[in-house]
């Protein structure tokens, strides 16, 4: 089995990475990312937010749309 061909396209505020049937679209302002397989969204509008304060645990939440 051979690895799929990797394609990376970058602009000032966005980038697209493709490998085989997968595609990841990343935007810088505002930060977000979308993961697609065969053109269908697997994870859409993923992003990050920041809050003031102190935290001792790490928490990552992904929600299906």
TORVEX-792756 format. One line per field, with one value per residue: residue in one letter; z, x, y of N, C-alpha, C in turn; residue number from 0. Coordinates in steps of 0.05 Angstrom, whole numbers. Layout:
TORVEX-792756
code	(A,...)
n_c3	(Z,...)
n_c1	(X,...)
n_c2	(Y,...)
ca_c3	(Z,...)
ca_c1	(X,...)
ca_c2	(Y,...)
c_c3	(Z,...)
c_c1	(X,...)
c_c2	(Y,...)
pos	(NUM,...)
***
This chain:
TORVEX-792756
code	(X,X,X,X,X,X,X,X,X,X,X,X,X,X,X,X,X,X,X,X,X,X,X,X,X,X,X,X,X,X,X,X,X,X,X,X,X,X,X,X,X,X,X,X,X,X,X,X,X,X,X,X,X,X,X,X,X,X,X,X,X,X,X,X,X)
n_c3	(0,-18,4,3,-44,-23,-18,-10,-2,8,31,50,96,100,91,54,59,28,24,-9,-2,38,62,91,113,134,168,187,209,227,271,247,227,178,164,112,76,15,-4,32,94,153,201,218,219,263,319,363,428,477,547,603,664,707,696,711,689,625,569,513,466,418,375,339,279)
n_c1	(17,12,28,-19,-17,7,-17,-7,-33,-22,-43,-44,-79,-101,-101,-97,-97,-88,-95,-101,-166,-179,-187,-164,-183,-159,-167,-142,-161,-224,-196,-207,-224,-238,-254,-256,-280,-280,-307,-349,-367,-333,-318,-337,-324,-291,-257,-224,-225,-211,-204,-201,-165,-148,-129,-127,-137,-140,-181,-215,-264,-305,-359,-410,-441)
n_c2	(-23,43,109,164,218,281,347,415,479,546,610,680,683,632,561,499,430,370,300,243,221,258,325,384,446,507,568,631,681,692,642,577,511,460,394,349,291,261,306,314,343,326,348,410,479,480,507,554,583,633,644,686,673,618,551,483,434,401,411,390,399,371,379,349,370)
ca_c3	(0,-19,18,-16,-51,-5,-31,9,-14,29,25,73,120,98,79,48,58,16,22,-17,0,60,57,115,106,158,166,210,220,254,269,245,208,168,154,93,62,-10,-6,54,119,176,223,205,236,288,325,390,443,500,569,625,688,711,693,717,672,597,559,485,460,390,373,312,269)
ca_c1	(0,28,16,-32,-2,1,-18,-10,-35,-23,-46,-38,-95,-114,-86,-112,-80,-102,-81,-121,-194,-182,-180,-166,-182,-153,-169,-129,-177,-220,-185,-226,-216,-258,-243,-274,-273,-296,-323,-369,-356,-332,-318,-340,-322,-276,-243,-213,-231,-194,-218,-183,-167,-128,-141,-108,-144,-141,-207,-219,-291,-314,-387,-419,-461)
ca_c2	(0,68,133,182,243,304,373,437,505,566,638,696,677,606,539,475,406,347,274,223,229,277,353,401,475,523,597,643,702,680,615,555,490,442,369,336,267,259,330,316,353,309,366,437,503,476,532,556,607,638,656,695,657,597,524,461,412,406,403,394,390,371,375,343,388)
c_c3	(0,-6,-3,-21,-33,-21,-10,-7,8,18,50,98,119,86,75,46,48,16,16,-16,22,52,83,106,133,151,191,224,211,250,267,226,202,157,137,83,39,-13,15,79,141,201,211,226,263,294,354,402,467,522,590,649,689,709,698,700,643,586,530,479,430,390,344,304,251)
c_c1	(18,13,4,-14,-11,3,-23,-11,-38,-26,-40,-53,-109,-95,-104,-92,-97,-84,-102,-149,-199,-173,-184,-163,-179,-153,-157,-146,-205,-210,-208,-214,-239,-244,-263,-263,-291,-315,-344,-355,-357,-332,-317,-338,-310,-260,-233,-223,-214,-210,-197,-186,-144,-142,-119,-113,-143,-167,-209,-247,-296,-343,-395,-441,-480)
c_c2	(25,91,151,207,266,330,394,463,526,594,654,688,650,586,515,452,383,323,253,235,251,305,368,430,490,552,609,664,701,652,595,535,472,417,356,310,264,282,334,325,331,325,394,458,498,501,531,582,609,652,664,676,636,570,504,436,420,395,410,383,392,364,370,362,373)
pos	(0,1,2,3,4,5,6,7,8,9,10,11,12,13,14,15,16,17,18,19,20,21,22,23,24,25,26,27,28,29,30,31,32,33,34,35,36,37,38,39,40,41,42,43,44,45,46,47,48,49,50,51,52,53,54,55,56,57,58,59,60,61,62,63,64)
***
